Amino acid sequence: MASIYKNASRAAEDSDLSDSSVSDEEQSSGTVRADTSSDASADEGAQVPTTTRLQQLPTELRNRILMLTSRGVSFRHRHLLTDLHSLLPHTFKDTKLDTKSSNNYNSALNSLADLHSCNYVFFLEGRKNGQDLYLWLAKAPNGPTIKFHVSNVHTMAELGFGGNVLKGGRGVVVFDKSFDENLTGAGTGKENVALIREMLRGVFCVPSKGVRGMKPFIDRVIGIYGLDNKIWVRVYEIREGSKDNVEDKLQDESNVKLVEVGPRFVLTPIVILEGSFGGPVIFENKLYVSPNMVRREVRMKKSSRYAQRTIDRGEHVRKIRGLGLNTGAERKRSSMDNKTLFG
C-alpha cells in the first residue's frame, strides 16, 4: 500500500509540475504577444505620419474630354474638331447633338459625359447656318462653364502647314505672359483669368498615363497667347535639325526649332457660368460685340451710302431746275434743221 501511495503522489506531483510549466509557458507566450503587439503598435504609430503624408498628396486627375458639335456647323468647323481630336489622345468624339434649343444642353450634354466617363465637355455650337461658331467648355457635372466665340479658324489641311507630329503623342502647353496681361487689362479679373487658364489646361494637357493609344513622346507645343482681349491658340512641332554628332546636337540649343502644325483659332470669352451649362453668371465680357451687331453695322453702312447717293441725285435735280435748265422738255426745231430741210 505504501508503494502504491508513493507512486500516486509522484504522479500527482509530476502533473502539478507539468501544469505549472504549461501555465508559465502560457504566461511567457502572453507576455511575448503583448510585447510584439506593443512593438507593432509602436511601429504602426511610427508609420502613421508616412501614410498620412501619402494620403495628403493630390491624386493625378485623368481627364477625359467629350468632343462634339451641334447641327448646322460648316465643313471647316467639322474639320477643326477632327484635328483637335487627332492631336489630343485623351478625347472622345461623339456624333452631332440634335437639339432644337440651348435649354436642353444641361441635361443632354451632362448625361452624355456621364455615359462616356468624361469630366470635360468640348461642345462646338454653330449658328446662322455655319456663319457663327461658339465653344462651350464645361466641367461635368458641377461646372463651371465658359462660353467662347470662335473666329479665324484654319485647319491643318487648309493652309498646308509644314509640321508633322506623331499621332497619340503628348504636348507641352505654354501660356504666354501676354495671356495674363491682356485679359486682365480687359477687365476680366485675375480670378476669371485663372479659371480660364485652368479650364484650358484641363483640355489641352494630356495625362501622363491611363490614356489608351498614347505614345510616350512629347513632340509638340501648344501655345496660348493673349492679344486684343482675345485668346490665340497655335500648335507647333518640336523639330531638331539633322546632325551626325549627338553631343553637338545636345550642346547646340539653336538646333531645335518650332514648325507650325495647326489648327489655329481665336477665342473670345463671352460669359462664365457657375454650373455645368447653367447656373448664375460669374463673369460677363462687356467688351464683346456679337457678330450680329457687326453685320448690322455693315448693312447700315451700305444703306447709308445708298441714302447719300439718293440725296445727292435730288440736290442735282433741284440745282438744274433753279438755273432754269429744263432738260425734260422738247426743243423747237429751227428752220435750218436737217429734218426740216430734207424731211
C-alpha positions as CSV (number, residue, x, y, z in Angstrom):
1,M,0.0,0.0,0.0
2,A,2.8,2.3,0.8
3,S,4.4,1.8,-2.5
4,I,1.2,2.4,-4.3
5,Y,0.7,5.6,-2.3
6,K,4.2,6.8,-3.2
7,N,3.6,6.2,-6.9
8,A,0.3,8.1,-6.8
9,S,1.9,11.0,-5.0
10,R,4.7,11.1,-7.5
11,A,2.3,11.1,-10.4
12,A,0.3,14.0,-8.8
13,E,3.5,15.9,-8.3
14,D,4.5,15.3,-11.9
15,S,1.1,16.5,-13.1
16,D,1.3,19.6,-11.0
17,L,4.8,20.4,-12.4
18,S,3.5,19.9,-15.9
19,D,0.5,22.2,-15.3
20,S,2.7,24.8,-13.7
21,S,5.1,24.7,-16.7
22,V,2.2,25.0,-19.1
23,S,0.9,27.9,-17.2
24,D,4.3,29.5,-17.2
25,E,4.7,28.9,-20.9
26,E,1.3,30.5,-21.5
27,Q,2.2,33.5,-19.4
28,S,5.5,33.8,-21.1
29,S,3.8,33.5,-24.5
30,G,1.3,36.0,-23.5
31,T,3.9,38.5,-22.5
32,V,5.7,37.9,-25.7
33,R,2.5,38.6,-27.7
34,A,1.9,41.7,-25.6
35,D,5.4,42.8,-26.3
36,T,5.1,42.1,-30.0
37,S,1.7,43.8,-30.2
38,S,3.1,46.8,-28.3
39,D,6.1,46.9,-30.6
40,A,3.8,46.5,-33.7
41,S,1.6,49.3,-32.4
42,A,4.7,51.4,-31.8
43,D,5.8,50.6,-35.4
44,E,2.4,51.4,-36.7
45,G,2.4,54.7,-34.8
46,A,5.8,55.5,-36.3
47,Q,4.4,54.7,-39.8
48,V,1.2,56.7,-39.4
49,P,2.7,60.1,-40.5
50,T,4.1,58.5,-43.7
51,T,0.7,57.1,-44.7
52,T,-1.0,60.4,-43.8
53,R,1.6,62.2,-45.9
54,L,0.9,59.9,-48.8
55,Q,-2.8,60.4,-48.4
56,Q,-2.4,64.1,-48.4
57,L,-0.7,64.1,-51.8
58,P,-3.0,65.2,-54.6
59,T,-4.1,62.4,-56.8
60,E,-3.5,62.6,-60.5
61,L,-6.6,63.5,-62.4
62,R,-7.0,61.6,-65.6
63,N,-9.1,63.9,-67.6
64,R,-11.2,62.7,-70.4
65,I,-12.7,65.1,-72.9
66,L,-16.0,64.7,-74.7
67,M,-15.9,66.5,-78.1
68,L,-19.0,67.0,-80.3
69,T,-20.8,69.6,-82.4
70,S,-24.3,70.8,-82.9
71,R,-26.3,70.6,-86.1
72,G,-25.7,73.4,-88.6
73,V,-21.9,73.6,-88.4
74,S,-19.9,74.1,-91.6
75,F,-17.2,71.8,-93.0
76,R,-14.4,74.0,-91.6
77,H,-15.8,73.7,-88.1
78,R,-16.2,69.9,-88.5
79,H,-12.6,69.6,-89.7
80,L,-11.4,71.7,-86.7
81,L,-13.0,69.3,-84.3
82,T,-11.4,66.3,-86.2
83,D,-7.9,68.0,-86.0
84,L,-8.2,68.6,-82.3
85,H,-9.4,65.0,-81.7
86,S,-6.3,63.7,-83.6
87,L,-4.0,65.9,-81.6
88,L,-5.4,65.1,-78.1
89,P,-5.4,61.3,-77.4
90,H,-7.5,61.7,-74.2
91,T,-10.6,62.9,-76.1
92,F,-13.7,61.0,-77.1
93,K,-15.5,62.2,-80.3
94,D,-19.3,61.8,-80.4
95,T,-21.9,62.4,-83.1
96,K,-23.6,65.7,-83.6
97,L,-26.1,66.8,-80.9
98,D,-29.5,67.0,-82.4
99,T,-31.5,69.5,-80.2
100,K,-33.6,72.5,-81.1
101,S,-32.7,74.9,-78.3
102,S,-29.9,75.6,-75.9
103,N,-32.1,74.9,-72.9
104,N,-31.5,71.2,-73.3
105,Y,-27.7,71.4,-73.1
106,N,-27.7,71.0,-69.4
107,S,-29.4,67.6,-69.3
108,A,-28.2,66.2,-72.7
109,L,-24.5,67.0,-72.5
110,N,-24.1,66.1,-68.9
111,S,-25.8,62.7,-69.5
112,L,-23.5,62.1,-72.5
113,A,-20.5,63.0,-70.4
114,D,-21.6,60.6,-67.7
115,L,-22.3,57.9,-70.2
116,H,-18.8,58.1,-71.8
117,S,-17.0,58.6,-68.4
118,C,-15.8,62.2,-69.4
119,N,-15.3,65.0,-67.0
120,Y,-14.9,67.8,-69.6
121,V,-17.2,68.8,-72.4
122,F,-15.9,70.5,-75.5
123,F,-19.0,71.5,-77.4
124,L,-19.0,73.5,-80.7
125,E,-22.3,75.2,-81.5
126,G,-23.0,76.6,-84.9
127,R,-25.4,79.5,-85.5
128,K,-26.7,81.3,-88.6
129,N,-26.1,78.3,-90.9
130,G,-22.5,78.0,-90.0
131,Q,-21.6,81.7,-90.1
132,D,-21.0,81.9,-86.3
133,L,-19.3,79.3,-84.1
134,Y,-19.4,79.2,-80.3
135,L,-17.4,77.0,-77.9
136,W,-19.0,75.7,-74.7
137,L,-16.2,74.5,-72.4
138,A,-17.7,72.9,-69.3
139,K,-16.6,70.6,-66.5
140,A,-19.2,68.0,-65.9
141,P,-21.3,67.6,-63.9
142,N,-20.9,70.5,-61.5
143,G,-19.3,73.2,-63.6
144,P,-18.1,75.8,-64.3
145,T,-18.9,76.6,-67.9
146,I,-17.2,79.1,-70.2
147,K,-18.7,80.3,-73.5
148,F,-16.3,81.5,-76.2
149,H,-16.8,82.9,-79.7
150,V,-14.5,81.1,-82.1
151,S,-13.1,83.1,-85.1
152,N,-10.2,83.0,-87.6
153,V,-10.4,79.2,-87.9
154,H,-7.8,77.5,-90.0
155,T,-7.5,73.7,-90.2
156,M,-4.4,71.5,-90.8
157,A,-5.2,70.8,-94.5
158,E,-6.4,74.3,-95.3
159,L,-3.1,76.2,-95.2
160,G,-0.8,73.2,-95.7
161,F,1.4,73.6,-92.6
162,G,4.9,72.1,-92.8
163,G,4.9,70.5,-89.4
164,N,4.1,66.8,-88.7
165,V,3.7,65.2,-85.3
166,L,3.2,61.6,-84.1
167,K,-0.4,60.5,-83.6
168,G,-1.0,59.8,-79.9
169,G,1.8,61.9,-78.6
170,R,1.7,64.4,-75.8
171,G,2.4,68.2,-75.9
172,V,3.7,71.0,-73.8
173,V,1.1,73.6,-73.0
174,V,2.6,77.1,-72.8
175,F,0.7,80.1,-71.5
176,D,2.5,83.3,-72.6
177,K,2.8,86.3,-70.3
178,S,0.6,88.2,-72.7
179,F,-2.3,85.9,-71.7
180,D,-2.4,87.4,-68.2
181,E,-1.6,90.9,-69.2
182,N,-4.2,91.4,-72.0
183,L,-7.1,89.5,-70.4
184,T,-6.6,91.1,-67.0
185,G,-6.3,94.6,-68.6
186,A,-9.6,94.0,-70.4
187,G,-11.5,93.9,-67.2
188,T,-11.6,90.1,-66.9
189,G,-10.0,90.0,-63.4
190,K,-7.3,87.7,-62.1
191,E,-9.7,85.2,-60.7
192,N,-11.5,84.8,-64.0
193,V,-8.2,84.6,-65.9
194,A,-7.0,81.9,-63.6
195,L,-10.3,80.0,-64.1
196,I,-10.0,80.2,-67.9
197,R,-6.4,79.1,-67.7
198,E,-7.3,76.1,-65.6
199,M,-10.1,75.0,-67.9
200,L,-7.8,75.3,-71.0
201,R,-5.1,73.4,-69.2
202,G,-7.6,70.6,-68.4
203,V,-8.5,70.2,-72.0
204,F,-5.1,70.6,-73.7
205,C,-2.9,68.9,-71.1
206,V,-2.7,65.1,-71.8
207,P,-2.3,62.9,-68.7
208,S,1.0,61.1,-68.4
209,K,-0.7,57.6,-68.0
210,G,-4.0,55.9,-68.3
211,V,-4.8,57.0,-71.8
212,R,-5.5,54.4,-74.4
213,G,-3.4,54.7,-77.6
214,M,-1.0,57.3,-76.1
215,K,2.7,57.3,-77.1
216,P,5.5,58.2,-74.7
217,F,6.7,61.1,-76.8
218,I,6.5,64.9,-76.3
219,D,6.9,66.3,-79.8
220,R,4.6,69.4,-79.9
221,V,4.0,72.7,-78.2
222,I,0.5,74.2,-77.7
223,G,0.9,78.0,-77.4
224,I,-1.8,80.1,-75.8
225,Y,-1.4,83.8,-76.2
226,G,-3.5,86.9,-75.4
227,L,-3.9,89.8,-77.8
228,D,-6.8,92.4,-78.4
229,N,-8.7,90.9,-75.4
230,K,-8.8,87.5,-77.2
231,I,-7.1,84.1,-76.8
232,W,-5.0,83.0,-79.7
233,V,-4.2,79.2,-79.9
234,R,-1.3,77.8,-82.0
235,V,0.2,74.3,-82.3
236,Y,3.8,73.8,-83.2
237,E,6.1,70.8,-83.8
238,I,9.4,70.5,-81.9
239,R,11.8,69.7,-84.7
240,E,15.5,69.0,-84.4
241,G,18.0,69.6,-87.2
242,S,20.0,66.7,-88.7
243,K,23.4,66.4,-87.2
244,D,25.7,63.4,-87.1
245,N,27.3,64.1,-83.7
246,V,24.9,63.6,-80.8
247,E,27.0,65.7,-78.4
248,D,26.9,68.7,-80.7
249,K,23.2,68.3,-81.1
250,L,22.7,68.5,-77.3
251,Q,25.1,71.4,-76.9
252,D,23.7,73.5,-79.7
253,E,20.4,74.9,-78.4
254,S,19.7,76.7,-81.7
255,N,19.4,73.4,-83.4
256,V,15.8,73.0,-82.1
257,K,13.1,74.9,-83.9
258,L,9.3,75.2,-84.0
259,V,7.3,74.4,-87.1
260,E,3.5,75.1,-87.0
261,V,1.3,72.1,-87.4
262,G,-2.2,73.6,-87.0
263,P,-5.0,74.1,-86.4
264,R,-5.2,77.7,-85.4
265,F,-8.2,79.6,-84.0
266,V,-9.0,82.6,-81.8
267,L,-11.3,82.5,-78.7
268,T,-13.2,85.5,-77.3
269,P,-14.6,84.9,-73.8
270,I,-18.3,85.9,-73.5
271,V,-19.6,84.6,-70.2
272,I,-18.7,82.3,-67.4
273,L,-21.5,80.3,-65.6
274,E,-21.2,78.7,-62.2
275,G,-22.8,75.4,-63.1
276,S,-22.5,72.9,-66.0
277,F,-24.3,74.6,-68.9
278,G,-26.4,76.6,-66.4
279,G,-26.4,78.5,-63.2
280,P,-25.7,82.1,-62.2
281,V,-23.4,84.2,-64.2
282,I,-19.9,84.7,-62.7
283,F,-18.4,86.9,-65.4
284,E,-19.7,88.7,-68.5
285,N,-17.4,90.3,-71.0
286,K,-18.6,93.9,-71.6
287,L,-16.2,94.5,-74.5
288,Y,-17.6,91.6,-76.6
289,V,-19.5,92.6,-79.7
290,S,-21.7,89.9,-81.2
291,P,-21.3,89.0,-84.9
292,N,-25.0,90.1,-85.5
293,M,-24.1,93.6,-84.4
294,V,-21.1,93.6,-86.7
295,R,-23.2,92.5,-89.7
296,R,-25.8,95.1,-88.8
297,E,-23.2,97.8,-88.8
298,V,-22.1,96.7,-92.3
299,R,-25.7,96.8,-93.6
300,M,-26.2,100.2,-92.1
301,K,-23.1,101.5,-93.7
302,K,-24.2,100.2,-97.1
303,S,-27.6,101.6,-96.7
304,S,-26.2,105.0,-95.7
305,R,-24.2,105.0,-98.9
306,Y,-27.3,104.4,-100.9
307,A,-29.2,107.1,-99.0
308,Q,-26.4,109.6,-99.6
309,R,-26.4,108.9,-103.3
310,T,-30.2,109.4,-103.4
311,I,-29.8,112.7,-101.6
312,D,-27.1,113.9,-104.0
313,R,-29.2,113.0,-107.0
314,G,-32.1,115.0,-105.7
315,E,-29.9,118.0,-105.0
316,H,-28.5,117.8,-108.5
317,V,-32.1,117.9,-110.0
318,R,-33.1,120.8,-107.8
319,K,-30.0,122.8,-108.8
320,I,-30.7,122.3,-112.5
321,R,-34.3,123.4,-112.1
322,G,-33.1,126.5,-110.2
323,L,-30.9,127.5,-113.1
324,G,-33.8,127.4,-115.5
325,L,-32.5,124.5,-117.5
326,N,-35.5,122.3,-118.3
327,T,-33.9,119.2,-119.7
328,G,-37.1,117.3,-119.9
329,A,-38.9,119.5,-122.5
330,E,-38.6,119.0,-126.2
331,R,-36.6,121.6,-128.1
332,K,-38.2,123.5,-131.0
333,R,-36.7,122.7,-134.4
334,S,-35.0,125.6,-136.2
335,S,-35.7,126.3,-139.9
336,M,-32.2,125.2,-140.8
337,D,-32.6,121.8,-139.1
338,N,-31.7,118.8,-141.3
339,K,-35.1,117.1,-140.6
340,T,-36.9,120.4,-141.6
341,L,-34.9,120.9,-144.8
342,F,-34.7,117.3,-146.0
343,G,-37.8,115.9,-144.5
